[in-house]
Amino acid sequence: MRKYGETFKEQRILRGKTLKEIEAATGINNGNLSRYERDEVVPSIYICELLADYYGITLDELIGRDVVGETVTDKTSSK
């Protein structure tokens, strides 16, 4: 899985947006947005929801999680 900051920045650049534009649209401080993109601060789930909604993507897409075709298994259970 990629670092979440990489995908935050990638999503912003793909849409040709500046940090200031995202701040104006979402209310998330651009300084904090910058820290998220540099992986200096872990965003709350609320912030992730705001950004995913703003970009029109899922939370998994926002954080760079690829779940297509993957399943979660309980590795602690015995067979």
C-alpha positions in Angstrom: 0.0 0.0 0.0 1.3 3.5 -0.9 1.7 6.2 1.6 -1.6 8.1 2.0 0.1 11.4 1.4 1.2 10.4 -2.1 -2.3 9.6 -3.1 -3.7 12.8 -1.5 -1.3 14.8 -3.6 -1.9 12.7 -6.7 -5.6 13.2 -6.5 -5.2 17.0 -6.1 -2.8 17.3 -9.0 -4.9 15.1 -11.2 -7.7 17.6 -10.8 -5.5 20.6 -11.3 -6.3 22.0 -7.8 -4.2 24.1 -5.5 -4.2 23.6 -1.7 -5.9 27.0 -1.4 -8.7 25.9 -3.7 -9.3 22.7 -1.7 -9.3 24.8 1.5 -12.0 27.1 0.1 -14.1 24.2 -1.0 -13.8 21.9 2.0 -12.8 24.2 4.9 -9.7 22.1 5.6 -6.8 24.4 6.4 -4.3 24.4 3.5 -1.4 24.1 5.9 -2.9 20.9 7.2 -3.5 19.6 3.7 0.1 20.2 3.0 1.2 18.3 6.1 -1.1 15.4 5.1 0.5 15.2 1.6 3.9 15.1 3.2 2.9 12.3 5.6 3.7 14.6 8.6 0.2 14.3 10.2 -2.3 11.5 10.0 -5.7 12.9 9.0 -8.8 12.0 10.9 -11.5 9.9 9.3 -13.7 13.0 9.1 -11.0 14.8 7.0 -10.7 11.7 4.8 -14.4 11.6 4.2 -14.4 15.3 3.3 -11.7 14.8 0.8 -13.1 11.6 -0.7 -16.5 13.3 -1.2 -14.8 16.4 -2.7 -12.9 14.3 -5.2 -15.9 12.0 -5.8 -13.9 8.8 -4.9 -14.0 6.1 -2.2 -12.0 6.3 1.0 -10.0 3.3 -0.3 -9.1 5.2 -3.4 -8.2 8.3 -1.4 -5.7 6.4 0.8 -4.3 4.3 -2.1 -5.7 1.0 -0.9 -6.3 -1.5 -3.7 -9.0 -3.9 -2.6 -10.1 -5.2 -6.0 -10.1 -9.0 -5.9 -8.6 -9.1 -2.3 -10.2 -10.8 0.6 -9.5 -10.5 4.3 -8.8 -13.8 6.0 -8.4 -14.5 9.7 -4.9 -15.9 10.0 -5.4 -16.7 13.7 -7.9 -19.4 13.1 -6.8 -23.0 12.7 -8.0 -25.4 10.0 
